[in-house]
Amino acid sequence: FFEKLKNGLKKTKEVLMKPVNSLFSSYDKVDDEFFEELFDILVMSDVGVATSQEIIDGLKERLKEKKIKETGAAREELISIMTGLVDRENGTIDLEKTPTVILVIGVNGVGKTTSIGKIATLLKSKGKKVVLAAADTFRAAAIEQLGVWADRAGVPMVKQGEGADPAAVVFDAIASFRKQNADFLIVDTAGRLHNKKNLMEELKKINRVIDREYPDAFRETLVVLDATTGQNALAQAKEFNEVTDITGIVGTAKGGIAVAIQAELGIPVKYIGVGETIDDLQKFDSEEFVKALFYREEEKNDDIGEI
């Protein structure tokens, strides 16, 4: 997993960690110019202005408290600060809380359907009974794609035709879910952010059906983001967070934006994709994530480089 994570973060390491490591190497001691350069690097690598400033302020405070001036020790403090920013509670789906209904949202093209298939596979591998609901009825292709992933994962799917009422699909899915005494119902939804009002009403209607038909079920709302889109991913997370109460994020392994989203919105990244196959979705581990981000081959025997 660590090797896959390192590979997934390869692009981020080029735009973020290579300049950061170069910065730490080129200064013997930290000063104002050092902090200015570090801030610019963080902003340019999708960490964002607000989060970058929070990191810089926190680093300055720590170095002052601990009377640290050397860049080597400052680097360790930076690692600690960034780990703290992405270390959120409720980092994964609670397998013991069943039955659970998981709403999955995200704009078209971010890998939402693929993520649902991978989540279903992950849950099934843990011995859980899973049912999928094809409530993205806006596109026939969405229903077909989800069906392909349901077959790959080996789980049943409830669907209706293109243009059907999404809430009606969820109603049928809950009935099937309860009849099968399953553990997790994963609901695919449409992601038309260009018409937020319709999306909001659609999600509200789906939530009302779930509350009415299965009030005792635990709830998760996961937003799928393509982290390679940088600040667009953060903007999407903010938009969806206005529409519904997001409990977690599923995304690709890209360091900068993962830090920004968790720091600015307080929403935990629960899973990240580290490859293309159906079993390449892994739970997000903040310590492993930052360790992979800062990993340098010459540090194999140091704590940061341990696998």
N, C-alpha and C positions, 0 to 999 in steps of 0.2 A: 504493500500500500504506500509506504513512504517513497519508494522509487517512482510509482505512478504519480504520486502527488508532486514530486520534484519535476517530473516531465510535464505535468499539467501546468505547473507554474513557470515553465521555461521562458515563456514570452514576458511574463511579469518580472522575472529576474533580470531580463535584458533591459527593461525600461525603468525598473525601480531599484532592484538590489545591486545591479552592477554599478550604477551611478552612486548609490548610497555607500557601498563598500569602497569605491574609489575615493569618495569624499572623506571617509574615515581614515583611509590610508594616506591621503595627501595633507592631513593636518596632524600636528603633534598634540595640540591642545585645542579645546573648543573655545570659540570666541563669537562675536556678533556676526562676522562674515560667514562662519561655519553654519550658524543657525539659519541665516538667510538662504544659503545654498541648499541646506537640507529641506527647508520649507518649499522651495521651488521644485525640488525633485519629487517630493511627496505630492504636490498639486498636479504636476505633469503626469503622474502615474495613476491618476484616477482616485487618489485618496480624498481629494476634494479640499476646498479652502478651509471650511469650518473644522473638519477633522484634522487636517494638517496643522492648523493653529493650535488645536487641543493637544496634539502630540508634542509640538514644539514647547508649548507652555509647561506641559507636564515634565518634559525632559529637563528644561531649565530649572524647574523647582526641585527635582530629584538631585540633579548635579550640585545645586547649591546646598541642599540639606546634607548630602553625603560628602561635600567638599571634593567632588570629582572634577578633574580638569583634563585627564588623559582621555584620548578618543577611544582606546580599547575598552575601558570601563564604561564610557558613555554609550558605546554600541550595545553592551549588555543591558543597560537601562532602557535603551530604545526598544530592544527585543521584548523586554518585560512589559513596557507600556503598550506596545502593539498587541501582545498576547492578551492583556487585560481588556483591551477595546473589543476584541472579538470573542471573549470568553463570556458567553451569555448562558443563563440557566435554560432548562428545557431544550437542550440541544438536539434531541431526537424524538421521534414518535414513541410514546410510552406503550410498550407492548403489553403491559399488564392492564391498561385501561381499555377494556372492551365491553360492549361494542363501541366502535369509534367510526364516525363519519368524517371523511377527509375531503374538503372542497379544494380543488386544485385550479388556480387561476393563472393567467399570464397571456400576453399578447401572442398573436399568431407568429410562428417562426422562431420561437425561443427554445423549442424542444420540450414543450409541455406534455405532449402525448408520449414521447419517449421517456420522460421522467416518470410519468404515471406507470408505464410498463415496468420500469426499473424498481419503483417503490413497491409495486405489487409483487415482483419477484423477490425482493428483499424480505417483505413480510411473510410471504409463503415459505421462504427458506427457514424462517423462525417458527414454522409449524402453525401459522395463522391461516384461517380461511378468509379469502378475499373475494369481493365482488366489485366489478367496475360498472359505472353508470355513464353512458354516452350522452351527457346533457349539453354538449356543444353541438346543437342541432342547426346552427347557422350555416355550416358547411357539410355537405355529404362526405367530403374527403376526411373530415375530422372523425366522423363515425367509423369510416372504413379503416383509418389508421389506428384508431383505438382498438378495433377488432383484431387487427394484426398483432398488436402488442398483447392483447388478452390471450390470444392463442400461444404466443411465445412464452408468456408467463404461466400458462396453464390454468387460467382463472376464468370464471363465467362473466359475461357482460350483458347488461340490460340496455336495450336500445329501442328507439322508434325511428321514424323516417325523418328525412331532412325537412326542416321547418316546423317540426313538432314543438309543443310547449316544453321547454327544459324542465319546468317544475313538474310536469306530468311524467317525464322520464324518471325524475328523482322519486316521485310517488311510487311508481312501479318498481323501481330499484329497491326502495326500502321494504316493500312487501316481499320481494324475492329474498332480500338480505335477511329479513326476520324469519322467513320460512326455512331458510338454509341454516339458521342459527350461526351465521358467519361472524367473524371478528371485526373486519374492516370493510367499509364501503368507501370506495374512492370515486369521487364525482368529478368528471371532466366538465369544464364550463367554457363558454365563449369569452374571448378577450378583446372586445371591441372598445379600446380606450378612446377612440375618436368620438364615440357617442356615450359619454360617461353616464348620462341620465338613464338611458335604456339599460346599460350594464348594471347600474345601481338597483334599478327596479327589478331586473331579472334575478340578481343575487338575493335581494330581499325576499322575493317570492319563493326562491329555492330554500332559503333559511326558514321561512314560515312553514313550509311543508315539512321540513326536517323536525322543527320544534313541535309541530302538531302530531306527526306520525311516529316520531321516535324521540320523545322528550328526555328519555333517560340515557341516550347515547352521548358519549364524549365527542367533542368537536375539535377539529383542526382545520385551519385554512392556510394552505401553502401557496406562495407565489413563486412561479418559476421564472428565473431571469437568465438571460444570456449575458454573463459578466464580461464577455469580450466587447460588448457595446459601450463599456465605460460608464460615463455619467448618464447616458440614456437609461441604463439599468436602474440607477438611483432614482431618476425621475419617474420611471415606471413603478417602482416600489412605493414612492410617495403617492402617486395617483391611486394605485390600488388600495393603499392604506386609508385613503379618504373614503373609499367605497365600502370596504369591509374590514373586519378586525383580523389582520394577518397574524398568525401565530408562528410562522416560520418561513424560511426561504430555501429554495432548492436552486443551485446554480452551478456554473462551471468553475473550475479552479483558477481564479484570477485574483491575485492578492489585493491590489489597491481598492477596487470597488467593494470587495467583501468587507474590508475594514471600514470603509465609509458608510455602508448601509447599516451595519450593526451599531456603529458609533452614533450616527445621526438619527436613526429611527428606533434604535433599541430592539430591533427584531432579530432573533437569532437565525443564523444560517444553520439549517438542520442537516442538509445533505449536499454533497458536491459530486459532480461527475468527474471521474478521473480517467475516462476512456469511452470507447464507443459501444462496447458489448453490454448485454442486458444486466450483467452482474457488476458493472463498474460504478455503481452509485455507492458512495461510502458516507458514513456519518461524519459530520464535521467535528474535527478535534482541533481546538484553537492552538494548543501547544504544538501539535504535530504540524499544523498549517504554517505557523510562524517559523518553526524550526526548518521546515522545507524551504520557506521563503528566504531565510538568511543563510541557508546551507552553503558552505564553500568546501570544495574537494580537499583543500589543504587542511581542513579542520576535522577530518574523519575521526580522529582519536579524541577530539574535544567533546564536551557535553553537547554543544550545539549540533555537532555532526553525528551523534550516535543514532543508530537506526534501531 
